Amino acid sequence: MDFLLAPFNYDFFRTGLLAGVLVGALCGLLGVYIVLRGMSYIGHGLSHAVFGGAAVAFITKANFYLGAGAWGFLAAVLINETVRRFKISADAAIGIVTTASFAVGVAIISSQHRFTRDLEASLFGSLLGVSPEEVLAILIVTVVIAVGVILLYKQLLFTTFDEETARAFGVRTRWIDTFFSLALAAAVIVSMQRLGVTLIAAAIVIPPITARLLTDRLDRMILISVIMGSITAMIGMYLSYYVDVASGATIVLTQTALFLVAALYSTLIRRNRLAAIHYHV
């Protein structure tokens, strides 16, 4: 027990663990819809786009969250509008908008020849450096998005699987898509400094893909993805503390390990079913 409880003697570990669990649950929740929509690249793309806004906030000495938030929301809406107006694929729109935004950030940083704590955290993540105020911000975003997903559950489900039919039945798919884009942008903004630009996409995609291997029902998929995101955050934080490795990296590696276990389990189950069918035939 001392081995498990020792890290809790430190404030930075307790706040970091809480932030990690919330971020893991939030990414797991939204990641389900991202995977089902075939937009796995958007988490990676938006984190890059938001980095451009963070760089602009840095050079203009504006608030980091206001700058990154406004830029992220604009990028999310611009991706949706580009897909709608020009009839190009979502991946193409994501690639155009987000890489341009990231290039803006790189250009600004390269011209300044220096980093700040916020920008370094945005690139590489820093769960152990999270403050109580940042935990509160993550909690608020998580609760608001979770409530929104619950209230719009049926509309999101309909829009995700068959947008044209949903529109024919009176679902305001444009507003649903806008809500989802803004929710994702908010999630990326509060998660980016904790996991980093390079790892946030994995945290959004791996838990729901793992859940998809284990179930075909959406409600169970959401539950498994959220639980996996939270549990892997806890395990990753412990590994980070004892192995002295970046917390974001250990969380993603833990998620990857669980994905491999789930993939093996799914393969074995499928083979057993096929063997049973051949046996009865």
N, C-alpha and C positions, 0 to 999 in steps of 0.2 A: 504493500500500500504506500509505503514511503516513496517508492520509485514513481508511482502515479501522481502522488500529491505534492511532491517536491517543487515542481514548476509553479504551482499555485501560490507559492510564497512571494512571487514577483508580480507586481501590478501589470507590467508590460505583457506578461504571458496571459493573465486573466482577460485583459481587454483585447489582446490579439486573438485569443481563442474565441471569444464571443463574436468578434468581427468576422473571423473566418467561418464560423458556423452560419452566421446570417448571410454572408456572401455566397457560401456554398449552397444554401437552401434557395436563395434568390436566383442564382445561375441555373440551378437544377430545374426550378419551376419554369422559367422562360425558355430554357433550352429545349424542353419538350416540344413546344410549338415551333421553335426554329428548325429542329430536326424534321418534324412532320411536314413543314412547309418547304423542305429542301433548300434551306438558306443557311447552312452550317457556316458559311464563310462570313456571314454578317457580324458575328461576334468579334472575329479577328479584325474585320474591316472597320467597324465602329470604334474599336479601341484605338486603332491607328488614326481615325478621323478626329477623335476627341483629343489625341495628343497634339494635333495642330492647334486646337483651341486653347489647350494648356500653354503652349508656347506663346501664343498671342497674348494671353493673360499675363504671362511672365514679362514680356517685353513692354506691355502697356501698364504694368504694375497694378493690374486689376485683380479682383478676388479669383483665386484658382477655380473654385467650383462654379462661380458665375460664368467665367470665360469658357471653361470646358463644357459646362452644361448647355449654354446657349449654342455653342458650336456643335455639340453632339445632337441636340434636338434639330438644328437646322440640317445637319447631314442626314439624319434619319428621315425627315420629311422630304428632303431633296431626292433621296433614293427612291422613295415611294412614288413621287411625282414623275421622276425620270422613267420608271417602269410603266406607269400609266400612260403618259403622254407620247412616249416614243416607241412603245411596244417592244422594248428590248428585255432580255432576261434579267432576273434579279441579280444574279452573280455579276453580270456585265455592269449594271448600274452601281452595285456595291464597289466593284473594282475601280471604276472611274472616279466616283465621289471620294472614297476613302483614301485612295493612294494619292490623290491630289492634295487632300487635307494633310496627310502625313508628310508629304513633300514640303508643304508650307512650314510645318513644325521643324523639320530638319533644317530647312534654309534659315529659319530664324535662329535656331540654336547654334548652327555653324557660324553665323555672323557675330554671335555674342561671345563665343569661346569659353562659356562657363555654364555650369548647371546649378540649379537650386535643389533643395531637398525634395520639393514637390515633383519636379521634373524627373529626378533620378528615381523616385518611387513610382512614377508613372511608367517608366521604362522597365524597371526590374521588380517592382513590388516591395512592400515593406509592412508585413502584418505585425511584426513586433514593434513597429514604431507608431502604431495607431493610437490616437488620443480618445478619451471618453466622448468628446464632442463629435468625433468622426464616427464612433460606434453608434451614437444617437442618430446621426444622419443616415447611416446604413439601415438602422432599425426602422426609421420613419419610411424610407423608400421601400423597404421590404414589406411592411404592413400595408402601405397604400397600394402597391402593385398586387399583393396577394388578395386584397379586398376587391380590387378591380377585376382580377381574373375570375374570382368566385362569382361576382355579379354578372359578368359577361361570358360565363362559361359556355353556354349554349351557342351564343353568337360567334365566339372564338372557334368553337368546335366546327360549326357549320362553314365558317369562312375559311378555315384551315384546309378542310377536305374538299370543298366544292364551292368556290367563291361565286361562280356564275349562278348556280342554283340558289345559293343564299341570297343573292341580290334579287332574284326573281321572287323569292318569298318575303321580300321587304326588309331584309337585314341591311343595315347601313354599313356595307363592307368598307367603304372609304373611311368612315369614322373608326371602325374596328381596327383597320390597318394603321391608322394614325395613332390610336391609343397604344397599340402593340409596339410601334416604332419608338414612341416617346418613352414607354415603359422600358424598352430594351436600352435606349440611350441613357436613361437614368440609372439603370442597373450597371451599365458599363462604367459610367462616371464614378459611382461610389465604390465599384470593385477594382477599378484600374490601379489606384494607388496601393491597393492591398495585394493584388496578384501581378500587376505589371502588364504592359501592352502585349508582351510576347507570350503570356500564359493564359490570359483571360478567355481566349477563344476555346482552348482545351477545356477549361472549367465549365463553359457553357454547353459544350457538345458531348463530352465523354459520359457524364452521368445519364442523360436521356438516351443515348445510344445503348448504353449498358442496360437500362431499364427496358428498352425496346426488345432486347434479346430475351428478356425474361417474361414479358407479357404482351398481349395484343390489346388489352383494354386501356383506354386513355386515362381513366381515373387512377388505376393501379400504376400506370407508367409515371404519372405525375408524382404519386406518393413515393415510389421507389427512387426516382430521380432526386427528389428533394432530400430524402433520408440519406441517400448516397453522398450527395453534395455536402451535407452537414457532417456525416461521420468521417468522410475522407479529410475534411478540414481539421477535425479533431486529431485524427491519426497523424496527418501531415504536420500539425503543430508540434506534437510530441517528438516526431522524428527530427523536425527542425531544431528543437531544443537540445536533444541528446546527441545528434550527429553533427550539429553545427553547419547546417546547409540552409540555403534560402527557403523560407517557409512556403512561398508560392510554388517553387519547384517540387518540394516534397509532397504538397497536396496533389498536384497534377500527376506526379509519378504514382502516388497511391491510387488515384482514380484509374490510371492506366492499368495497374496491377489487377484491380477489381474487374475492369473490363475484360482482361485476358481470362480471368477465372470464369466470368459469366459466359464468354464466348466458348470456352471449353465445355462448360456445363450444358449450354444450348446445343452444342454439337453432339454430345453424348446422348442427350435426351432425344434428339432427332434420329440418331442412329438406332436407338432402342425401339423407337416407334416403328421405324422402317422394318427392323428385324421382326417385330411382333406381327406386322402386317403380312410379311412374307411367310411367317410361320403358320398363320391362320389360313392363308391361301393354299 
